[in-house]
């Protein structure tokens, strides 16, 4: 049996006082606050945890806790958020951490992303930069700080890391180094000394190890013709007998080919995902030279799209997929039994994830959450069978009476049943309510069952919320994906509108108080919904939306991947017909726009254009810009402001 002990420490330890204005809507402050735990890891001996948590304003902080010495978190280091933020951290040894830090800066009118890796002891001492500094005579520049690809658990304080090398040359001399590209290096995180494992390769974009220190897979980009542009394809190779052999080609622009993720050193096979009978399946390929393939797991309704991995070696122990809810299939009988036992102990509606493990895998860091629980972290001891509560992901939300998320399906205009999730206000009859249709971003994404801070906020304000997985969503196979949500916009946006019509037909939504809210592609769909059916939704909220497909294509010319983006959007009448900014005359509902001016995913130019076009046409529009914030608006004050303003804007 499992023994669930009392929490080791109170979650309130991690509550911060933000220097923000008082919000009339307390729920906006509660749901808009960034998660208290944004990244967490367990030390190799299982006695310490480290996690990143938001500080005041834009600040992010790294904390460590020695689980054997008490409950007081020690702040290891901090980042200001202007412009850098802590992204994630992991334990190199029982005393030392490696972290990624990065952000955005505007230079000569362009928004540039940068990152760096560094190491630091858990008490904040002995910091060491791990990213490669460019030499003074470097030719060109690189703003990426590299990535850790193997923790080398058998060697304390050592890691395998990819680092980018630039060509070097001195004016007036013949002294040059023409090696350029991505390399793999073995790095001592205390001294900073490195040893080259794979020399720089100009076209290399990815390396995968077997988890025990051996580089086995290399991915090289393929250029588009004779240009330097991305073709949307990667050629993969595997290493055997000190030689690189062809593994296959991935065309990620049209979702074809084998995409490798992990190597199992015991079976000498690589795991990855590949198309199988119209859907994505988990496939393994032998690395012994035979190239023998096996379909490890496939599902006849949805894509199989995620590996379950555990421990310092990132051992593959299973796979997961999402139908109505995400489900795991375990290859390890012990972990399967444990996952089932944890599910019974915590509740059958809880999702269980193994977040990290000690080196011997006897101590496990576990996340558990549900639609009405934003998530809790637990420490599980296999020997004593004790499950110890540690941290809540969103402690301020936990005391709220959250609403259950119900998987549903509704008919599209052509009779196709569209899956989605319906969340209703707690204790309210499902009749004649203000309601919101909330299409997801992407468009190559999908909504899943679980806690959603945006949906739960609107439900707390009395709205019913329906999140449709319209055709054009990922996760349901090639036939469902269509030509993607831009080229097949009439089908995708038609399915979104049919979600609103279904809410009305079921008596759930009050027709005069039916709205649509979307972020990114969801914002595009929200605006374009009014082009397709001007009188359906009575208010539109679009957050960081694509508004003009021609602008999306032209903006991509500044990037290496521009050709892929232009092919994704396509050419033809749909470019204008499918652009809300080119069809504002058809939009009758009032519009509210939100956008961060450091958005590199969807340039703020899209909202600027939409705002101008709507105003010129005499339409009702409210536009809120957030300075120095990116696509996700990862800032508590901005999110709180957005929630409060949008809730006041939507009709009830």
DAHU-V410281 format. One record per helix or strand. SS is the DSSP state (alpha for helix, beta for strand). FROM is the first residue (numbers start at 1). TO is the last residue. If there is no record, write none. Layout:
<<SS,FROM,TO> <SS,FROM,TO>>
This chain:
<<beta,3,5> <alpha,11,14> <alpha,26,32> <beta,39,42> <beta,48,54> <beta,60,66> <beta,74,79> <beta,84,91> <beta,96,107> <beta,110,121> <beta,128,129> <beta,138,139> <beta,147,150> <beta,158,165> <beta,167,169> <beta,176,177> <beta,181,188> <beta,194,201> <beta,204,209> <beta,215,223> <beta,230,240> <beta,243,251> <beta,256,257> <beta,259,264> <beta,269,276> <beta,279,286> <beta,293,297> <beta,304,310> <beta,315,322> <beta,326,330> <alpha,333,346> <beta,351,357> <beta,363,370> <beta,373,381> <beta,386,392> <alpha,395,398> <beta,405,411> <beta,417,423> <beta,433,437> <alpha,453,460> <beta,464,468> <alpha,478,481> <alpha,489,505> <beta,509,519> <alpha,521,532> <beta,539,543> <alpha,549,558> <alpha,562,569> <alpha,574,577> <alpha,580,582> <alpha,584,586> <beta,590,596> <alpha,605,616> <beta,621,626> <alpha,636,649>>
